[in-house]
């Protein structure tokens, strides 16, 4: 590696000696390679010909991923965001300016990874390969480090995450994931705006964290001498918007939870959260189904989405996730009894089962430290979640787990809440929102606990005061953008869909 870097730096000095700026300058009006390929089809260029006519002149730029020097000809495979295109350089065809180095001299000093711009005529080689035959060449950036060997890309997963900038230009599949993620967010935003929702922004730095059960990151504001928290959820601020008369609001919210890292969890993540006045969780089910199923079609052209090969190979399940609506709507209590084998009312047997699970799986929480509802949910996560492969709504949760949710008027032990599961993980969460300020205060007061507990333990007096001004009945929905991107791109880990996931610092010794 050091020899390669030394060789590249030697070429850098040769370029400077020729009067070439190795870091380039403005190179406007480039055409994406994909567009050039599409336009070339209309020109019907025969093999072995170059169209030296104005209508075949194109201007493009990208990174060199393949370099072939065959004497008086140089062929480059150049990659931009839209794909690869072959550039051809003929010593007799490429022109030089009135003074300075010839483009041919510059071409001879190129390396893999260099970024260049070129202007030339479209043609095809004798084998029919579309080629941009350059009449001028501009070096835009000299790469002083070599790309991955033979351009097979980074195969070391940790290196791919740590050096994402290399992963993006070396692995087209990785770049495509992030282009699809951008399309996903754009699609969801358009759909919500078309349905009358207004996009808003709520604070990331909050004096009181709330809206979810999680341990926050803590920071300090020096000027105000104030302890603040990175938000774990935008929920309580978005509900304040409902109080203020913004009847349909949404936010793509960056959230932060000071918890573990896994293939499905990252301390920093993106949540789409929205609220609709005069709605309930049934409205949110219909909206969630429309958004997620629509996104599947937008990205892949079908409701059927290929599963990641490791996921589909893990058992005898299908190779596809089928997002064709409507999706099953199953009750939490029924799924619990079906897969745990116990009714949710038999707490003695449930706690005994939790002790048995912990004896076999030491990471399972100690039931002695948990309230009844948390023991039930720990068993639900252990026995039920992994079985929910196809998109499934799980309805009507234990009320103790849902302090911000309206209760079922026929059964106050049940909260009007659903979660959407797919591929064995939670994908979305929705409530019929609680808007009674007295009931909300009572629910939150019962949740306040000691510092060591990670369930919701805060009482936001300003939020209660906001409810006292009157919040309309509403439905609320949160969709995990990172997890949805995982499923729609068949990615194995949440870090595959985060450009720069959190990594441990590299050791220098």
C-alpha positions in Angstrom: 0.0 0.0 0.0 2.8 2.5 0.8 4.4 1.8 -2.5 1.2 2.5 -4.3 0.7 5.7 -2.4 4.3 6.8 -3.2 3.7 6.1 -6.9 0.5 8.2 -6.9 2.3 11.0 -5.2 5.0 10.9 -7.7 2.4 11.2 -10.5 0.9 14.1 -8.5 4.2 16.0 -8.7 4.5 15.2 -12.5 1.1 16.7 -13.0 2.0 19.8 -11.1 5.2 20.1 -13.1 3.1 20.0 -16.3 1.0 22.9 -14.9 -2.0 20.7 -14.2 -4.1 21.5 -11.1 -4.6 18.0 -9.6 -7.7 19.1 -7.7 -9.6 20.6 -10.7 -12.1 23.4 -11.0 -15.6 24.0 -12.0 -16.9 21.5 -14.7 -20.6 22.3 -15.3 -23.3 20.9 -17.4 -22.4 17.2 -17.1 -24.9 14.6 -18.3 -25.4 11.5 -16.1 -24.1 8.3 -17.7 -27.5 6.6 -17.6 -29.0 9.5 -19.6 -26.1 9.3 -22.1 -26.8 5.5 -22.6 -30.5 6.2 -23.1 -29.8 9.0 -25.6 -27.3 6.8 -27.5 -30.0 4.2 -28.2 -31.9 6.8 -30.2 -28.8 7.6 -32.3 -28.4 4.0 -33.6 -24.6 4.1 -33.7 -23.2 1.1 -35.7 -20.3 -0.9 -34.2 -16.9 0.5 -35.0 -18.1 4.1 -35.7 -17.8 7.4 -34.0 -20.4 10.1 -34.6 -18.4 13.3 -34.9 -21.5 15.4 -35.2 -22.9 18.1 -32.8 -25.9 15.9 -31.8 -23.5 13.2 -30.6 -21.3 15.5 -28.4 -21.6 14.9 -24.7 -20.1 16.2 -21.5 -19.7 13.8 -18.5 -17.7 13.2 -15.4 -17.0 10.4 -12.9 -14.4 8.2 -11.1 -12.1 5.9 -13.0 -12.8 2.3 -12.1 -11.0 0.5 -14.9 -7.9 1.7 -16.9 -6.6 -0.1 -20.0 -3.6 1.4 -21.9 -3.0 -0.3 -25.2 -0.5 2.0 -26.8 -2.1 4.7 -28.9 -5.5 4.1 -27.2 -6.6 4.2 -23.6 -9.9 2.9 -22.4 -11.4 4.0 -19.1 -14.5 2.7 -17.3 -15.8 5.7 -15.5 -18.5 5.6 -12.8 -20.9 8.3 -11.7 -24.0 8.1 -9.5 -26.1 6.6 -12.3 -23.7 3.9 -13.5 -20.6 3.1 -15.6 -19.6 4.3 -19.0 -16.6 3.6 -21.2 -14.5 6.6 -22.2 -12.1 6.2 -25.0 -8.9 8.3 -25.5 -7.2 8.3 -28.9 -3.8 10.0 -29.1 -4.7 11.3 -32.5 -8.2 12.4 -31.6 -7.9 14.2 -28.3 -7.0 17.8 -28.7 -4.6 20.1 -26.8 -5.0 23.7 -26.1 -2.8 26.5 -27.5 -0.4 26.0 -24.6 0.2 23.7 -21.7 0.3 19.9 -21.4 -1.5 17.7 -23.9 -4.5 15.8 -22.6 -2.6 12.6 -23.7 0.1 13.4 -21.1 -2.5 13.8 -18.4 -4.2 10.5 -19.5 -1.0 8.6 -19.1 -0.7 9.8 -15.5 -4.2 8.7 -14.4 -4.9 6.1 -11.8 -7.8 4.0 -10.6 -10.0 6.2 -8.4 -9.1 9.5 -10.1 -12.1 11.8 -10.8 -12.1 13.3 -14.3 -14.4 15.2 -16.7 -14.5 14.8 -20.4 -16.1 16.1 -23.5 -16.4 13.9 -26.6 -18.4 12.2 -29.3 -20.4 9.0 -28.8 -19.4 5.9 -30.7 -19.2 2.2 -30.4 -16.2 -0.1 -30.5 -15.9 -2.9 -32.9 -17.5 -5.2 -30.3 -20.4 -2.7 -29.9 -19.5 -1.2 -26.5 -20.9 2.3 -26.2 -17.9 4.7 -25.8 -17.5 8.4 -25.2 -14.5 9.3 -27.4 -12.9 12.3 -25.7 -11.8 15.4 -27.4 -10.8 17.0 -24.1 -10.0 15.8 -20.6 -10.0 17.6 -17.3 -8.6 16.1 -14.1 -11.0 17.0 -11.3 -9.3 15.1 -8.4 -6.3 13.0 -8.0 -6.8 9.9 -5.8 -3.8 9.5 -3.5 -5.0 6.3 -2.1 -5.8 3.2 -4.2 -9.4 1.8 -4.3 -10.1 -1.7 -3.1 -8.2 -4.4 -5.0 -9.6 -5.2 -8.4 -12.7 -3.1 -7.7 -14.5 -6.0 -6.2 -15.3 -3.6 -3.5 -14.9 -3.7 0.3 -15.9 -7.1 1.5 -14.9 -6.5 5.2 -18.2 -5.4 6.7 -16.8 -3.3 9.5 -14.5 -1.5 7.0 -17.5 -0.9 4.7 -19.3 0.9 7.6 -16.2 2.8 8.7 -15.1 3.8 5.2 -18.6 4.3 3.7 -17.2 6.9 1.3 -15.1 4.1 -0.3 -18.0 1.6 -0.1 -20.3 4.0 -2.0 -18.0 4.3 -5.0 -16.6 0.8 -4.9 -19.9 -1.1 -4.4 -22.7 -0.1 -6.8 -25.1 -2.3 -4.7 -24.4 -0.2 -1.6 -24.9 3.1 -3.4 -28.2 1.8 -4.8 -29.4 1.1 -1.2 -29.0 4.8 -0.3 -30.5 6.0 -3.5 -33.6 3.8 -2.7 -33.6 5.1 0.8 -33.8 8.7 -0.6 -36.6 7.6 -2.9 -38.5 6.0 0.0 -38.4 9.2 2.1 -39.4 11.3 -0.9 -42.3 9.0 -1.6 -43.6 9.1 2.0 -43.3 12.9 2.1 -45.2 13.3 -1.2 -48.0 11.0 0.0 -48.5 12.8 3.2 -48.5 16.2 1.7 -51.0 15.0 -0.9 -53.2 13.9 2.0 -53.2 17.3 3.6 -50.4 16.8 6.2 -48.0 19.6 7.1 -44.3 18.8 7.7 -43.0 20.4 10.9 -39.8 20.4 12.9 -39.7 19.9 16.7 -36.8 20.3 19.2 -34.0 17.7 19.3 -32.7 19.3 22.5 -35.4 18.9 25.1 -35.5 19.9 28.8 -37.7 16.9 29.5 -37.5 13.8 27.4 -40.7 11.8 26.8 -42.9 10.1 24.3 -41.3 6.6 24.6 -39.7 4.3 27.1 -36.0 4.6 26.6 -32.8 5.8 28.3 -31.8 9.3 26.9 -28.5 10.9 26.0 -27.8 13.7 28.4 -26.0 17.0 27.5 -25.5 20.4 29.0 -26.2 23.9 27.8 -23.5 26.2 29.1 -25.1 29.6 28.7 -28.3 28.6 30.5 -26.6 26.2 32.8 -29.3 23.7 31.9 -29.3 19.9 31.6 -30.9 18.8 28.3 -31.7 15.5 26.6 -31.5 14.4 23.0 -35.0 13.5 22.1 -36.1 9.9 22.2 -39.4 10.7 20.4 -41.0 13.8 18.9 -44.5 12.7 20.1 -45.2 15.2 22.8 -44.2 18.2 20.7 -46.2 17.0 17.7 -49.3 16.7 19.9 -48.8 20.3 21.0 -49.2 21.1 17.3 -52.6 19.4 17.3 -53.5 21.6 20.3 -52.5 24.6 18.3 -54.8 23.8 15.4 -52.3 22.1 13.0 -54.7 19.2 12.4 -52.4 16.9 10.4 -48.7 17.1 11.0 -45.7 14.9 10.4 -42.0 14.9 11.0 -39.0 12.9 9.8 -37.4 13.0 13.2 -33.9 12.0 14.1 -34.2 10.3 17.5 -31.5 9.2 20.0 -31.7 6.4 22.6 -28.8 5.5 24.8 -29.2 1.8 24.5 -27.6 -1.2 22.8 -26.5 -1.8 19.3 -27.7 -4.8 17.2 -28.6 -5.6 13.6 -31.9 -3.9 14.3 -30.9 -1.1 16.7 -28.7 1.9 16.4 -28.5 4.7 19.0 -29.4 7.3 16.4 -32.3 6.5 14.0 -34.9 8.2 11.9 -38.6 8.0 12.7 -41.5 9.2 10.6 -44.1 10.3 13.1 -47.5 11.8 12.2 -50.8 12.8 13.9 -54.2 13.2 12.4 -56.9 15.1 14.3 -60.4 13.4 14.6 -58.8 10.0 13.7 -58.0 6.8 15.7 -55.8 3.8 15.4 -58.1 2.3 12.7 -57.4 5.3 10.5 -53.7 4.9 11.2 -53.9 1.2 10.1 -55.3 2.2 6.8 -52.7 5.0 6.4 -49.8 2.8 7.5 -50.9 0.1 5.0 -51.1 2.6 2.2 -47.8 4.2 2.9 -45.8 1.0 3.4 -47.4 -1.0 0.6 -47.1 2.1 -1.7 -43.4 2.4 -0.8 -42.8 -1.2 -1.7 -44.3 -0.6 -5.1 -42.4 2.7 -5.6 -39.0 1.1 -4.9 -39.5 -2.4 -6.4 -42.5 -2.2 -8.7 -44.4 -4.8 -6.7 -46.0 -5.6 -3.4 -43.7 -8.6 -3.2 -40.3 -7.8 -1.8 -37.4 -10.2 -1.8 -36.2 -11.2 1.7 -32.5 -11.0 2.6 -30.9 -14.3 1.6 -29.9 -15.0 5.2 -33.4 -14.3 6.5 -35.1 -16.5 3.9 -32.5 -19.3 4.4 -33.0 -19.3 8.1 -36.0 -21.6 7.8 -38.6 -22.9 5.5 -40.4 -19.6 5.1 -41.0 -17.8 1.8 -38.4 -16.0 -0.2 -40.6 -12.9 -0.3 -42.4 -10.5 2.0 -45.9 -9.8 0.6 -47.1 -6.3 1.3 -50.3 -6.7 -0.6 -53.1 -5.1 1.4 -55.0 -5.9 3.5 -52.7 -7.3 6.2 -53.7 -9.6 9.0 -55.0 -7.9 12.1 -54.4 -10.1 15.2 -54.9 -9.3 18.8 -52.0 -9.2 21.2 -53.7 -11.5 23.8 -54.6 -14.1 21.2 -51.0 -14.3 19.9 -49.6 -14.5 23.4 -51.9 -17.4 24.4 -51.2 -19.1 21.1 -47.4 -19.0 21.2 -46.7 -18.8 24.9 -49.3 -21.3 25.8 -50.7 -19.3 28.7 -53.6 -16.8 29.1 -52.5 -13.3 30.0 -54.6 -13.4 33.1 -52.5 -16.2 34.8 -49.7 -14.1 36.2 -48.4 -16.8 38.5 -47.8 -19.2 35.6 -46.5 -16.4 33.4 -43.8 -15.4 36.0 -42.9 -19.1 36.4 -42.4 -19.3 32.6 -40.3 -16.2 32.6 -38.0 -17.8 35.3 -37.7 -20.9 33.1 -36.7 -18.8 30.1 -34.2 -16.8 32.1 -32.6 -20.1 33.3 -32.0 -21.0 29.6 -31.3 -17.5 28.3 -29.3 -15.4 30.8 -30.0 -12.2 28.8 -33.7 -12.6 29.4 -34.8 -10.0 32.0 -35.3 -11.0 35.6 -39.0 -11.1 36.2 -38.5 -10.1 39.8 -37.5 -6.6 38.6 -40.5 -6.2 36.3 -44.2 -5.3 36.6 -46.8 -7.7 35.3 -47.1 -6.0 32.0 -43.4 -5.9 31.4 -43.1 -9.7 32.2 -45.9 -10.4 29.7 -44.2 -8.3 27.0 -40.8 -9.9 27.6 -42.4 -13.3 26.9 -44.2 -11.8 23.9 -40.9 -10.6 22.4 -39.3 -14.0 23.2 -42.0 -16.3 21.8 -44.1 -14.3 19.3 -42.1 -11.6 17.5 -39.9 -14.0 15.5 -43.0 -15.7 14.1 -44.4 -12.6 12.6 -42.6 -12.7 9.2 -45.3 -11.4 6.8 -46.7 -7.9 7.5 -49.1 -8.2 10.5 -50.9 -5.7 12.7 -50.9 -6.7 16.4 -53.8 -4.9 18.1 -55.0 -4.0 21.5 -52.0 -4.0 23.9 -51.9 -4.3 27.7 -52.8 -0.8 28.9 -49.9 -0.6 31.4 -47.5 -0.6 28.5 -49.2 2.4 26.8 -49.5 5.5 29.1 -50.1 7.9 26.2 -52.9 5.8 24.6 -56.7 5.8 25.0 -58.2 2.8 26.7 -60.8 0.5 25.2 -64.1 1.8 26.7 -65.3 -1.8 27.0 -62.2 -3.0 28.7 -59.9 -0.4 30.4 -57.1 -3.1 30.7 -56.7 -2.8 26.9 -55.0 0.1 25.1 -56.2 1.1 21.6 -52.8 0.5 20.1 -51.3 -1.5 17.3 -47.8 -2.4 16.1 -46.9 -3.5 12.6 -44.5 -6.4 12.5 -42.6 -7.8 9.5 -39.6 -10.1 9.3 -39.9 -10.6 13.1 -39.4 -7.0 14.1 -41.5 -4.0 14.9 -41.9 -1.7 11.9 -44.5 0.8 13.0 -46.4 1.8 16.2 -49.8 3.6 16.4 -52.3 4.8 19.0 -55.7 6.2 19.5 -54.3 9.1 21.3 -55.2 10.0 24.9 -56.5 13.6 25.1 -57.9 13.7 28.6 -55.4 15.7 30.6 -56.4 14.3 34.0 -56.2 10.7 32.8 -52.9 11.5 31.1 -51.5 13.0 34.3 -52.5 9.9 36.3 -51.0 7.5 33.7 -47.7 9.3 33.7 -47.5 9.6 37.5 -47.8 5.8 37.8 -44.9 5.5 35.4 -42.4 7.7 37.3 -39.6 5.5 38.7 -36.1 5.6 39.9 -33.0 6.5 37.8 -32.2 2.9 37.1 -35.4 2.1 35.3 -35.6 2.5 31.5 -39.4 2.7 31.2 -41.0 6.1 30.9 -40.3 8.0 34.2 -41.0 11.6 33.4 -43.9 13.9 33.9 -44.0 16.7 31.5 -46.1 19.4 33.2 -46.1 21.7 30.1 -47.5 18.8 28.0 -50.3 18.3 30.5 -51.0 22.0 30.5 -51.2 21.9 26.7 -53.8 19.1 26.9 -55.8 21.3 29.3 -56.3 23.8 26.5 -58.0 21.0 24.5 -56.5 18.5 22.0 -58.9 16.9 19.5 -59.3 13.2 19.4 -56.5 11.9 17.2 -54.7 8.9 15.7 -50.9 8.9 15.8 -48.4 6.7 13.8 -44.7 6.2 13.9 -42.8 4.3 11.2 -39.2 3.3 11.6 -37.5 4.6 8.4 -34.3 2.6 8.9 -36.1 -0.7 9.5 -38.4 -0.1 6.6 -35.4 0.7 4.3 -33.9 -2.6 5.5 -36.9 -4.6 4.4 -37.4 -2.8 1.1 -33.7 -3.2 0.1 -33.3 -6.8 1.5 -30.6 -5.6 3.9 -29.4 -7.8 6.7 -28.5 -5.0 9.2 -29.7 -1.6 10.1 -26.1 -0.4 9.6 -26.5 -1.3 5.9 -29.0 1.5 5.4 -27.3 4.1 7.6 -24.7 6.1 5.8 -22.4 6.5 8.8 -23.5 4.2 11.6 -21.9 4.5 15.1 -18.7 2.5 15.3 -16.2 1.8 18.1 -13.1 4.0 17.7 -10.3 2.3 15.8 -7.3 1.2 17.9 -4.1 3.0 16.7 -1.7 0.5 18.3 
